[in-house]
Amino acid sequence: MEDKWRYVLLTTIAPISWGTTYFVTQQFLPADTPLWGAAIRALPAGLLLFALRPRLPRGSWWLKSLVLGSLNMGAFLALVYVAAQLLPTSVAATIMATGPLVMMLLAWPLIGERPRWLSLLGAGLGIVGVAAMLFSGAGAVNILGVLASLAAMVMSSIGYVLTKRWGRGVDVLSMASWQLIAGALSLIPLAVIVEGAPPALDTTQLLAFAYVSIIATALAYVAWFTGLKHLDAGTVGLIGLLNPITGVLLGLAIAGESFTPQQAIGVLLTLAGIMLGQRAGRTPSRRPATKPNLLLPRAAPIDCE
């Protein structure tokens, strides 16, 4: 049990740091080059982790890195950008809050983790809580934005579950670095076509990118993938709901935004959903063995060098 809570606390680094990127991005980063921003965020983070663990992929991990990097970073960040342009933040964030539920449902057939009713209840409370925190009743709903947000949520959920399955026997630093580098390389051609040359950055923007890349990307993904390695996928997904909570509280503390009773209720409901997920979840090492999965081939024990 102590091991489990250690991994839970470590995993919280990811969504809390991701929640701070809302404020940093809005206040300090260029708004007109989001694709270059995503690439600039991901590539240095991947190279930093690769420098700490200089191992190249081998065999099937070249393809796996490209697939996971596109799902978790490249295509995901591009779709999130489209959704942000077409949808109110409240709608996009609420759609993304369904991710834990989708991860639980995907983890059942793909890695044999059957969802528990407390986790499902926690996911439901989390969705309601995020909606209560962020919905203001304003803003039109664009169907293309909804589809983009749904696609981003489903792709990242698939990517995280596959990361958990394929990552058995591969160290977290290597796995994170390969995905970040592959995701950045998949973004750069799109950024050149859509946005042209990379943006010129001043000192403040460089420092902001350094924070986003080192803390909210390199450190965050190492923490997130460590959680996926040692905790149930649904448990990790519910921890991700700390992301919008961090954004709301940071806006209150730094940006001077108002904090309404509805938002307070939303925070409490979301936290209750997260805690229910932790009560239901358990570390994979304590789960009884499951039957072999027939949908995907078993991962090689160590596919790196």
N, C-alpha and C positions, 0 to 999 in steps of 0.2 A: 504493500500500500504506500509506503514511504517513497519507493521508486516511482510509482505512478504519479504522485503529486509533484515530485521533482521534475518529471517530464511535462506535466501540465503547466507548471510555473515557467519552465523554459519555453514552451510553445507560445505562451502569452506574449513573449517579446515580439513575435511576428505581427499579430493584428494590432497591438498597441502602436508599434512603430509605423505600420501602414496607415493607421488613423491619423498620425501626425502629418502625413504627406499631403493631406487636403490643405492644411493651413500653409505649409511650406510652398506648395505648388502655386496656390492662389496669390501668395504675398511676394514670392521671390523669383519664380521661374517664368520664362517666356510662355505666353498663352497661345501663340499662333503657330507653334511647331511641336505639337504633342507627340508625333511619331518620332521625331528626332529626340525629343525629351525622354521617351521610353527607351530608345536605343542607347542614349548617353547614360541613362540610369543603369541599364542592364549590363552593358559591355564592360565597364570598369569593375563592376561588382564581380562578374564572372572571372575576369583576368586576375583580380585580387585573390579570389578563392583558389584559382588554378595555381597562382604563385605559392600559396600556402600548401597546396597538395598537388604538385606537378605530375599528374598522371593522365595520359591520353586514353580515350575510350578504346576498347578492343572489340572485335567481332560485331555482334548485334547492337552493342551500345552506341555505335555511330548513328545508326538509324533511330534507336530509342531516344538518344539525346535530341535529335532533330524533332521527333514527334512530340516529346515532352516539352522541349523548349518552345515549340510553336503553340502547344495547348496552354501551357502555364504562363508563358511570357509574351511571345510574339503576337499571335492571333488574338489572345486574350486582351492584351493592352490596346490593340487596334480597335477591337470591338467595344471595349469600355469607352474609348474616345468617341466613337460614333454614338453610343448611347448617351454619353454626357452632352453631346451637341444637340441631341434630338429630344431628350427627356428631362423633366424636372429631377433634381437630385433625389427627392423623396421617392419617386417612382423607381428610378434606377437602383437605389440602395435597397429598397424593399424587395425587388426582384432578386438582387444578389443575395439577400438574406435567406432565400429559399435554398441556397447552396448546401447547407448542412443536411437538409432532408434528402436532396438529390444524391449527395455523397453516401448517405446511409443506404439508399436504395440500390445504388450502383455497386457498393462494396459487397452486397449480399451475393450476387452472381459472379462477380469478378474475383473476389478474394475470400469468399466464404464467411464474411462477417454479417451475421444476421442481426438486423436492427432490433433493439430492445424497446419496449413500450415507453419507458422513461425517457429514452433518447428521442423518440418520436414526439412525445409530449413536449420535451425541451425545445425541439426544433420549431414546433407550432407556437410555443410561447415566444420564442425568439423572433419569429416573423411578425407576430402581433406587436411585440415590443418595439422593433425597428420601425414599423409603420407608425406607431404612436409617437415615437421620437421625432420622425422626420416629416410626416404628412401635414401639410398646411391647408389642404383643400384647394390649392391654386395650381394652375398650369395644365395645359392640354396634354393629352396622351397621344404620342405619335406611334403608329403601329410599327414602323420600321425601327424606331428606337427601342420599342419593346422587344422586337425580334432580335436586335443586336444585343441587348442586355441579357435576354434568355440564352442566346448562343454563347456569350461570354461566360455565363454562370455554368452552363452545361459542359463547355469545353474545359474550364478549369477544374470542375468536379471530376470529370473523366481523367484529366491529367494528374490530379492529386492521387486518385485511387490507383492509377497505373504506376505512379511513382512509388507508392507503397508496395505494390506487387513486384515490380521489376527491381526495386532498390534493395531487395534482400541480398546481403553479401557485398554490397557496394558502399564504400564510406560516404558519409553525407557531404563532405566538402567537395569531393570529386563530382558527385551527382548534381549538386547545386551549381558548380562552376560550368559543367558541360551544358546544362539546361539554359543558364543565363547567357552563355556565349552563343549557343545555337539560336536562342530567341532573339538576341540582338542582331545577329547576322541575317535572320529572316525579316527583321524590321527595316534594316538599312535600305534595301532596294525600294521598298514601298515609300519610305521617307523621302528618298531622292526623287521619285516620280511625283509624289503628291506635294512635297514641301520645298523641293530644290536643295540648295546647299545647306549645310549645318548652320545653325544660328551662331552669331558672334556673342560671346558671353562676357559680362563684366565680372569684377571680383566677387560681388555679392552673389551673383548667380552661380559662379563656380563653387563657392562655399556651400550654397544650398544644394547643388548637385552632389557635392562630396558627401553631405549628410544623407541625402536620399539614397545615394548609391551604396555607401559603406554601411550605414545603420539600417535604413528601411528596405534594403534589398539584399546585400551580402549577408549581414547578420540575421536579418529577418527570415530569409529562405533557409539558412542553416538551421535556425530554431524550428521553423515550420516542418522541414523534412525530417528533423530529429523526432518531432512529435509524431509524424506519420509512421516512422519506423517503430516506435515503441508504444503507441496508443491506437485505439480503434479509430477508423477513418471518421465515423460519426462524431466521436468525442472531439477530435481535432477540428472538424468543421464547426461545431458549436463554439469552440474557443474563438474561432474567427469572428464571432459576433461582437467581440470586444472592439473591433475596428470602428463601426459607426458610433459606439459609445465614446471612444476616445475622441473622435472628430467633434461630437457634440460638446463634451466637457472641455476640450481644448478651445473651442470657439467661445465658450463661456468664460474661461480663465484668461485667455490672451486677447481675443478679438472683442471682448465685451458684449457678446451676443446675449440675448435674453434667454432665460430658462423657465419654461412654462410648466404648470402642473401636469399637463399632458405629456411633456417630455420626461418629467420625473417618473411618471407612471411607466412610460416606455422603457426607461433605463432599468427600473426595478423588474419589469417583466422579462426583459432581455437577460439580465443577470440571473433571474430565477431559471430561465431556460438553460443557460450555460451550466449552472450548478446541478440541475437535474441530469444533464448529460454526463457530468463528472461522476455522479452517483451511479449511473448506469454503466459507464465505461469501465474497462479494465485493461490491463496491459496484455498484449498478445502472448507473452511468455506464460501467463497464468490461464490461458484459455485451453480447453481440451482440444485435441487435434481434430481437424475437420476433414471431411472427405476430399479427395483430390478434385480440383476444379477442371472441368472438361472444356471450358470455353476458351482458355488461353493456355499456352504451353508454360511449363514450370520454368522459372527464371534460373539462369546459371548461378552458382553460388558466388563466384567472384569473376566478373567480366571486365576487369580493368588491370592496369599494370603500373 
